Amino acid sequence: MGAVWLGRDEVLGRQVAIKRIGMAPGGSSPDLLRAEREARLAARLNHPHVVAVFDLVDEDDAQWLVMEYVEGSTLAELVRKNGALPVDEAAAIVVQAADALAAAHDAGIVHRDVKPSNILVTPEGQVKLSDFGIARAEADASLTQTGLVTGSPAYISPEVASGRQATDLSDVWSLGATLFHALAGAPPYDIGDNVIGGLYRIVHEEPPRLDTAGWLAPVLESSMTVDPGGRWSMRQVVDFLRAGPSATPPRPVPDRRTLAVDTGSSSTQVMSRVLPQPTADPGGRRARRPGRLLPILSGLAIIALLTVIGVLVGMNAGDDGGQAGAPNDAPTSQAPPTSKAPDEPTQEGMESFIESYLQTASSDPAVGFRLLTPQFQSESPRYDQFWGSVSNIQLLNISADPDALTVSYTYRYDLDGSGTTTEDIDLRLEFVDGDYLIAGEA
């Protein structure tokens, strides 16, 4: 993302880490939107195990993040220098990172790039989680783009590798993969130059296991499991690690929609979570259903993966051979960031936003509801009821008109109590400061 320098705050008399924001792929100016996102999200987390962001400075046509300086090394460097860590030492490090991630999830933030080079460790053993540059807050669709997979290949979850949106359970997988690296001395997947082959293995093969994991084996097994619904929450990971070798493994919390990867084919399947069922309309009419397209089933995931190979190869540095990105490394390895938001609506951007919105709404209707304009929200009193009653979605076609700010699609779905339905839908969007909202049905 950019070089990190050691600096001095002359007002407060303290050392700080200063990151100059790098260029987006193909861009001619620094990606200030990503810098603002990182600063804003990190500022929401006042946590002892999160690197604090003090300021975002725009000076002389350059943008700088001013952050807490953490003296020490990354977990990636520790493993590279010392080899595989003892079980108890690995647990003492990972539990602190897990605590930071649990706080982020409680605040509605998904980190999306958990890996050993983003875990800083001081000589005293204190851990700081860094780099919220590709983190994503709930209802923030600005980062999602068609064909873009975010994260470092060796540590991303199967659902993200197959083109789905990252959730808090995706962070759980990545932390498990990070723990695997600490215990084995190497990443769980040897990606190398064959990114597509590596991602295919993540999606279709059983996760690797370690015979030397000791009492941490349940953490690996319950974090690196293909079905997100079978994973522990991050808070459960923290509780287990704090309890130590005598801990009783908890059961996953069954309160969220899960994305189960079909290891027998190239597609992913959406598994419905238990949501409140719709109540009958007093007038006997079907409730109004805004934005009724659910996520595109990613049978075309390989196409998306081919699109992002260049991004993923760059992001692989720092953990399995590249230079680590600790604040006191100047400059650090550069990982390509996401593209800067466009100044005007585009067909690609509109279709990407709709897909992102629908993924969000299908995972959490309350969050998806926030991506409607206030006016459309007032016109959609039974929004939650619809999203909790739909299953077996098939997208038949989709197209967007940037000039008219409309999106049209045809899809087939099963609605509880009503059987299978095929419908043509037209939506109107709003576009303000690079962000889209759903304004209504056209």
HELIX and SHEET records of a PDB file:
HELIX    1   1 LEU A   32  ALA A   43  1                                  12    
HELIX    2   2 LEU A   75  ASN A   82  1                                   8    
HELIX    3   3 VAL A   87  ASP A  106  1                                  20    
HELIX    4   4 PRO A  116  ASN A  118  5                                   3    
HELIX    5   5 PRO A  153  TYR A  155  5                                   3    
HELIX    6   6 PRO A  158  ALA A  161  1                                   4    
HELIX    7   7 ASP A  168  ALA A  184  1                                  17    
HELIX    8   8 VAL A  195  HIS A  204  1                                  10    
HELIX    9   9 GLY A  214  LEU A  216  5                                   3    
HELIX   10  10 ALA A  217  SER A  223  1                                   7    
HELIX   11  11 PRO A  228  GLY A  230  5                                   3    
HELIX   12  12 MET A  234  ALA A  243  1                                  10    
HELIX   13  13 GLY A  244  SER A  246  5                                   3    
HELIX   14  14 ALA A  301  MET A  315  1                                  15    
HELIX   15  15 GLN A  347  SER A  363  1                                  17    
HELIX   16  16 PRO A  365  PHE A  369  1                                   5    
HELIX   17  17 PRO A  374  SER A  378  1                                   5    
HELIX   18  18 TYR A  383  TRP A  387  1                                   5    
SHEET    1   A 4 VAL A   4  ASP A   9  0                                        
SHEET    2   A 4 ARG A  14  ARG A  20 -1                                        
SHEET    3   A 4 ALA A  62  GLU A  68 -1                                        
SHEET    4   A 4 VAL A  53  GLU A  59 -1                                        
SHEET    1   B 3 SER A  73  THR A  74  0                                        
SHEET    2   B 3 ILE A 119  VAL A 121 -1                                        
SHEET    3   B 3 VAL A 127  LEU A 129 -1                                        
SHEET    1   C 2 ILE A 109  VAL A 110  0                                        
SHEET    2   C 2 ARG A 136  ALA A 137 -1                                        
SHEET    1   D 2 THR A 258  VAL A 261  0                                        
SHEET    2   D 2 THR A 268  MET A 271 -1                                        
SHEET    1   E 4 VAL A 390  ASP A 401  0                                        
SHEET    2   E 4 THR A 406  LEU A 415 -1                                        
SHEET    3   E 4 GLY A 419  VAL A 432 -1                                        
SHEET    4   E 4 ASP A 435  GLU A 441 -1                                        
END                                                                             
